[in-house]
Amino acid sequence: MKKPTKEFFPGIFKIQYEGPKSKNPLAFKHYNPDEIIDGKSMKDHLRFSVTYWHTIRGQLADMFGSGTAVRPWEDGTDSEAIAAAVQPNRTRMIFVETPTNPLLQLVDLEAVAAIPGPIKVVDSTFGGPFITRPIELGFDLVMHSATKSIAGHNDATLGVIAGAQDLISWIWSYHTIHGATASPFDALNGLRGIKTLGVRIRQQSASAQRLAEAVEDHPKVSAVYYPGLDSHPQRDLAKRQMALGGGVLSFDVAGGWDSGREVAESLRLGHLAASLGGPETLVTHVASTTAANLTPEERAAMGIGDGLIRMSVGLEDPVDLLEDVQQALNRV
Ligand SMILES: Cc1ncc(COP(=O)(O)O)c(C=O)c1O
């Protein structure tokens, strides 16, 4: 049976945002690495970035854990280390995320794309198609949680994957059989949301930039992570592969866990929620929410401070947002 809405959503995505090289994007519901990884052929050797979104890391470890070389790179943002870890005829896929969640570290997509052999896949959710175009930089597949900025209104659960025709055809059959498909309602919300992607991303990036610059100088903030800042350790790379800094920034509140929580809970405009990319500003105190399943040692190894707050900047007036963040920081 034809499902016009579901088919129209990927069609729009293809035409407007992924450029001519991605031939047949696919919408599917929920992120499931099983959608894109053939368990049998990947069992030999799977390497993933330690900075990669930790829920998927957990799933990968569960799926491939026993008897399989499932190892994170020491530094998943180091393209030379990634190249060195590739074993000829064994490593089938390189799977990276950029910018990373929640520390906004970057992977040099052009450098990784140049590594011969494995299929190169990137989760580009934090940048999104308006900011980074991985297929044009040589990647085989790009995936986004369209739940975030692509649908953009916190009212859909969707994923998008785009790339080379042969891979997409294989994924299409696999996903159809396994049934992780978008509902028409989610697809409809995705369709409506994507029409305003550009204006939303421009405003959210401009506001995030402003907030990042302001909190960088705040005495209660010990570190700010945002690719649009000159202090970002990979600022040159950001300029090369990102059109804008994006709508998400993270900052570490001096004073640790309690201070971080207090700031997150004291925001009046920012809502506490684990998603991102919507019209409302959403914040998480990372250690007690999205990274709560990690041990303190794991969090420390990943650079996630106890006071870390991730902020997905919404469409509110940037002056109001700035005042809100300042009043929250002044409480600790
Ligand atoms: C980078 C990244 N990829 C994928 C996902 C999963 O997205 P979804 O909730 O649409 O399954 C998330 C969720 O936070 C994410 O941050």
The ligand as an SDF file (V2000), in Angstrom:
LIG
                    3D

 16 16  0  0  0  0  0  0  0  0999 V2000
   23.2470   12.6330   18.2580 C   0  0  0  0  0  0  0  0  0  0  0  0
   21.9800   11.8460   18.4570 C   0  0  0  0  0  0  0  0  0  0  0  0
   21.6720   10.8680   17.5980 N   0  0  0  0  0  0  0  0  0  0  0  0
   20.5370   10.1490   17.7320 C   0  0  0  0  0  0  0  0  0  0  0  0
   19.6580   10.3810   18.7640 C   0  0  0  0  0  0  0  0  0  0  0  0
   18.3860    9.5500   18.8670 C   0  0  0  0  0  0  0  0  0  0  0  0
   17.3210   10.2220   18.3640 O   0  0  0  0  0  0  0  0  0  0  0  0
   15.7670    9.7550   18.4650 P   0  0  0  0  0  0  0  0  0  0  0  0
   15.2850   10.2320   19.8020 O   0  0  0  0  0  0  0  0  0  0  0  0
   15.0920   10.4570   17.3550 O   0  0  0  0  0  0  0  0  0  0  0  0
   15.7160    8.2690   18.3370 O   0  0  0  0  0  0  0  0  0  0  0  0
   19.9490   11.3740   19.6980 C   0  0  0  0  0  0  0  0  0  0  0  0
   19.0190   11.6350   20.8190 C   0  0  0  0  0  0  0  0  0  0  0  0
   19.2450   12.4430   21.6760 O   0  0  0  0  0  0  0  0  0  0  0  0
   21.1370   12.1410   19.5320 C   0  0  0  0  0  0  0  0  0  0  0  0
   21.4530   13.1120   20.4000 O   0  0  0  0  0  0  0  0  0  0  0  0
  1  2  1  0
  2  3  1  0
  2 15  2  0
  3  4  2  0
  4  5  1  0
  5  6  1  0
  5 12  2  0
  6  7  1  0
  7  8  1  0
  8  9  2  0
  8 10  1  0
  8 11  1  0
 12 13  1  0
 12 15  1  0
 13 14  2  0
 15 16  1  0
M  END
$$$$
